[in-house]
């Protein structure tokens, strides 16, 4: 009997040591189980797709967290890039990993969190807040409905905005414009009130922003007391909310306000202020398809800021940057070896940064210039210009990107520009070069299939 007791104890101890959250295999099954058991649904958006990072500790797999989540939630893990994640990512604004999403049985949002922690406390606190909010009805979806019914009292708006910020929803500019209507002049001397307004991401130079800075001395002291990253985040929210509203309403005045505010965030770096401010307006013209202004302003901007730099000087800068990255990588690998961690195997690989013409990649060295020039060249093509002056600009930018970094994506862009200029032989020649490089570099087959399909259209002149 004593021997049997110890065997049971050892088995139980081992099972707890390796306990993991029970994740359902599909979202459909998880939702069905949630509805059947009337338990909320926990969705873990994980970049790697494994419950535990084998080399870095995460409190989400601690025994007490596992037990609590298995008892109170139906759990589902989804990794970055999976088909099932696309709709959820768009619906719930998932843009960082890890993200923890909690839904009720009707798929309505209770709470969202986005942070990794090595302790159990964080995950248990989040879980308990979810349970509490579900019981009280103070969920994100609950506030959304009440706001939709026209509830806009001072306390309600403060709670609503605060919860949205806590859940990582930062498009609160219209809400904060309503909230400040309830405040007295005296309250704008309160640092906490000022920071609450700024954290909400008000429209640049809008009513809420101006009221927050009505006492500029107190406002500046409050803002400058924040950590640097927090100040950057606030500035980004203000810029993004203003810019998105400008796009939504096609309001060029708001776009100019976003542009001006973007410039001010660069302080006394006047060259960068002008550069970033102008770029914001160029982005506005492109996105609202004001092609006349886009082509004209882009031509001057990219010639001035990118084409005045020689390819050789860019390559030298890239080489120096690579040396620095190699030093950092070696130092990092040394530290990992000391911690018995595997070395970084990403050295020398190309990483995808921004899709602009089906297959754009940039060197791991951080070669921004080539990617920028390729992107704007493709934009000129994609916006459909037949003006030879603008196409000539795009052609020069495309050639420079290849001169800096001869990637297949850049040859693909150049081929399309040649085709638009009715230089069909040159178009096919460069598209075939792209195809050859894709094959040589053993890039994904879909890229090869797409490139060959484009070459076929170019040859038949049906592109």
BELUR-V709317 format. One record per backbone hydrogen bond with DSSP energy under -0.5 kcal/mol. NH is the residue of the N-H (numbers start at 1). CO is the residue of the C=O. E is the energy in kcal/mol with one decimal. If there is no record, write none. Layout:
NH	CO	E
NH	CO	E
//
This chain:
5	1	-2.3
6	2	-1.9
7	3	-1.9
8	4	-2.3
9	5	-2.3
10	6	-2.4
11	7	-2.3
12	8	-2.6
13	9	-2.4
14	10	-2.4
15	11	-2.2
16	12	-2.0
17	13	-2.1
18	14	-1.5
19	16	-1.4
23	21	-1.0
24	75	-3.1
30	26	-2.1
31	27	-2.6
32	28	-2.4
33	29	-2.5
34	30	-2.3
35	31	-2.3
36	32	-2.3
37	33	-2.5
38	34	-1.3
39	34	-1.2
40	72	-0.5
41	103	-3.0
42	40	-0.5
42	74	-3.1
43	41	-0.6
43	101	-3.2
44	42	-0.5
44	76	-2.7
45	43	-0.7
45	99	-2.9
46	44	-0.8
46	78	-2.7
54	52	-0.6
59	117	-3.5
61	58	-1.4
62	59	-1.7
65	62	-0.5
66	62	-2.7
67	63	-2.5
68	64	-1.9
69	65	-2.9
70	66	-2.4
71	67	-1.5
72	68	-2.4
73	69	-2.2
74	40	-2.3
75	22	-0.7
75	73	-0.5
76	42	-2.3
77	24	-0.5
78	44	-2.8
80	46	-1.2
82	79	-1.8
85	82	-1.5
86	82	-0.6
86	83	-1.1
87	83	-0.5
88	84	-0.6
89	85	-3.1
90	86	-1.9
91	87	-2.4
92	88	-2.5
93	89	-0.5
94	89	-1.8
95	93	-0.7
98	45	-0.7
99	45	-1.5
100	113	-3.4
101	43	-2.9
101	99	-0.6
102	111	-2.3
103	41	-2.6
104	108	-2.5
107	104	-2.1
110	102	-3.0
111	102	-1.3
113	100	-2.4
123	119	-0.6
124	120	-2.3
125	121	-2.8
126	122	-2.3
127	123	-2.1
128	124	-2.5
129	125	-2.1
130	126	-2.3
131	127	-2.3
132	128	-2.4
133	129	-2.8
134	130	-2.4
135	131	-1.9
136	132	-2.0
137	133	-1.7
138	133	-0.8
139	137	-1.6
140	110	-1.2
141	109	-2.5
143	139	-2.5
144	140	-2.5
145	141	-2.1
146	142	-2.1
147	143	-2.6
148	144	-2.1
149	145	-1.5
150	147	-1.4
151	146	-2.2
152	150	-0.6
157	153	-2.7
158	154	-2.1
159	155	-2.4
160	156	-3.0
161	157	-2.9
162	158	-2.4
163	159	-2.4
164	160	-2.3
165	161	-2.6
166	162	-2.2
167	163	-1.8
168	165	-1.4
169	164	-3.4
170	168	-0.7
172	170	-1.6
172	200	-1.0
176	172	-2.5
177	173	-1.7
178	174	-1.2
179	175	-2.3
180	176	-2.1
181	178	-1.0
182	179	-2.0
183	180	-1.1
187	184	-0.6
188	184	-0.7
188	185	-1.1
189	186	-1.9
190	187	-1.5
191	189	-0.6
194	190	-2.3
195	191	-2.7
196	192	-2.0
197	193	-2.1
198	194	-2.3
199	195	-2.9
200	196	-1.1
201	198	-1.4
202	197	-0.5
204	238	-0.6
206	203	-2.3
210	206	-2.6
211	207	-2.4
212	208	-2.3
213	209	-1.4
214	211	-1.5
216	214	-0.7
219	215	-2.5
220	216	-2.8
221	217	-2.1
222	218	-2.6
223	219	-2.7
224	220	-2.7
225	221	-0.9
226	223	-1.5
231	227	-1.9
232	228	-2.3
233	229	-2.5
234	230	-2.1
235	231	-2.4
236	232	-2.5
237	233	-2.2
238	234	-2.4
239	235	-2.5
240	236	-3.0
241	237	-2.8
242	238	-2.0
243	239	-2.7
244	240	-2.9
245	241	-1.8
246	242	-2.0
247	243	-2.2
248	244	-2.6
249	245	-2.4
250	246	-0.9
251	246	-1.8
252	250	-0.8
255	251	-1.8
256	252	-2.2
257	253	-1.7
258	254	-2.5
259	255	-2.4
260	256	-2.8
261	257	-2.7
262	258	-2.4
263	259	-1.8
264	260	-1.9
265	261	-1.3
266	263	-1.8
267	264	-1.8
269	266	-2.0
270	268	-2.0
273	269	-2.4
274	270	-2.3
275	271	-2.0
276	272	-2.9
277	273	-2.2
278	274	-2.2
279	275	-2.1
280	276	-1.7
281	277	-1.3
282	278	-2.2
283	279	-2.5
284	280	-1.8
285	281	-2.6
286	282	-2.2
287	283	-2.5
288	284	-2.2
289	286	-0.9
290	285	-2.7
291	289	-1.6
294	290	-2.5
295	291	-3.0
296	292	-1.7
297	293	-2.6
298	294	-2.6
299	295	-2.0
300	296	-1.4
301	297	-2.4
302	298	-2.8
303	299	-1.4
304	300	-2.3
305	301	-2.7
306	302	-1.8
307	302	-1.7
309	306	-0.9
310	308	-0.5
314	310	-1.9
315	311	-2.4
316	312	-2.2
317	313	-2.1
318	314	-2.5
319	315	-2.4
320	316	-2.2
321	317	-2.4
322	318	-2.6
323	319	-2.1
324	320	-2.0
325	321	-2.5
326	322	-2.8
327	323	-2.1
328	324	-2.3
329	325	-2.9
330	326	-2.6
331	327	-2.2
332	328	-2.6
333	329	-2.8
334	330	-2.2
335	331	-2.1
336	332	-2.3
337	333	-2.5
338	334	-2.1
339	335	-1.4
340	337	-1.3
341	336	-4.1
349	346	-1.9
351	362	-1.4
353	360	-0.6
356	354	-0.5
362	351	-1.5
366	363	-1.9
367	363	-0.7
368	366	-1.7
371	367	-0.9
372	368	-2.9
373	369	-2.6
374	370	-2.3
375	371	-2.5
376	372	-2.5
377	373	-2.0
378	374	-2.4
379	375	-2.4
380	376	-2.1
381	377	-1.8
382	378	-3.4
383	379	-2.3
384	381	-1.6
385	380	-1.3
391	387	-2.8
392	388	-2.3
393	389	-1.6
394	390	-2.5
395	391	-2.5
396	392	-2.0
397	393	-2.5
398	394	-2.6
399	395	-2.5
400	396	-2.2
401	397	-2.1
402	398	-1.8
403	399	-2.3
404	400	-2.0
405	401	-2.5
407	405	-2.4
410	407	-0.6
411	407	-1.5
412	408	-2.2
413	409	-1.9
414	410	-2.3
415	411	-2.5
416	412	-1.8
417	413	-2.0
418	414	-2.4
419	415	-2.2
420	416	-2.3
421	417	-1.6
422	419	-1.8
423	418	-2.8
424	422	-1.0
427	423	-2.0
428	424	-2.4
429	425	-2.4
430	426	-2.1
431	427	-2.1
432	428	-2.5
433	429	-1.4
434	430	-2.0
435	431	-2.3
436	432	-2.4
437	433	-2.3
438	434	-2.3
439	435	-2.2
440	436	-2.6
441	437	-2.5
442	439	-1.1
443	438	-2.0
447	444	-1.3
448	444	-1.1
449	445	-2.7
450	446	-2.4
451	447	-2.5
452	448	-2.3
453	449	-2.0
454	450	-2.1
455	451	-2.2
456	452	-2.3
457	453	-1.7
458	454	-2.5
459	455	-2.4
460	456	-1.9
461	457	-0.9
462	457	-2.6
463	457	-0.6
//
